[in-house]
Amino acid sequence: MAGSTSVVVAALFANGAIAILKFLGFLATGSPSMLSETYHSISDTGNQVFLLIGIRYSGRKATQSHPFGFGKAQFFYSFLVSVMLFGIAGWESAKHGYNALMHPGHGGAGEAVLLFGMEVRPVWVNAAILVGAIVFETYAFVKANAELRRQINEYEWDGLVQAFRETSDVTTLTAFTEDAVALGGAVLALIGIGLTEYTGNEMYDAATALLIGIMLMGFAIALAWENKRLLIGESVPTRDEQRLRKLVRDHPMVSHVDKFRASYVGAEKLLVTLDVSFDSSLGTEEIDDYITEIEETLKSEDDRVHFVYIEPEL
């Protein structure tokens, strides 16, 4: 939880400052790419706010009406981020880029901008802002990547693809994705503005704005899909299920594991329920003791296991 929070806070400050700079750049130069990047950074800033709300809400203690706590709040707010923020920002960026392509010549002047008493060409204003954005986004991306890599090593995933499919820490996943897309968007905007300056053709700048919008909408769909599997209670991957099931099955007093169910009820919080057949010679009190022993074994083996319910079978 602490790792996720630090990742989000770092991204929040970086994106807030970048959004203001990009908007000032758009006002000064009228660049379509800069407006798309402004939408992008505004969405990223709102993204972090929603994620922080999700982290705070999910930390509330369990109640009678929510016996497994509020952990799924992170899934819900991450889903809102993907749909409301990434989707809306992506659509607005793509629409603005498309309009600039269809109606060239209305994206802003190439006239010099008065800055600190000196005339500066718009291309240099935008380039300076985007380079600064790349520096800030790189800082946020490095923190998110470090946290995700820690989880990859801890849970022995093959790499980013498997982490994306199997992690329940959607806060870190969303921050990592957002930072990666932000870096890609800033680089694309820099290329588009540079090509427009080099060729004198505003179509490059407009096309870049369209590409940024499409990229945002694409990642919005991918993130929404990943959050959906957690919101509707997808089971843990088969590999993890088999490992936990084997721990129970290998207990000397267990005859058979009849049913095994495991699902996430929060970020890195698993609910595990089992129907277990114990040795027929055991009494009720002995079975209770062994159930407690198995619960402790499962929790010590995998720190994501928070709730264990075992139903003894005859």
Order of alpha helices (4+ residues) and beta strands (2+ residues): alpha-alpha-alpha-alpha-beta-beta-alpha-alpha-alpha-alpha-alpha-beta-beta-alpha-beta
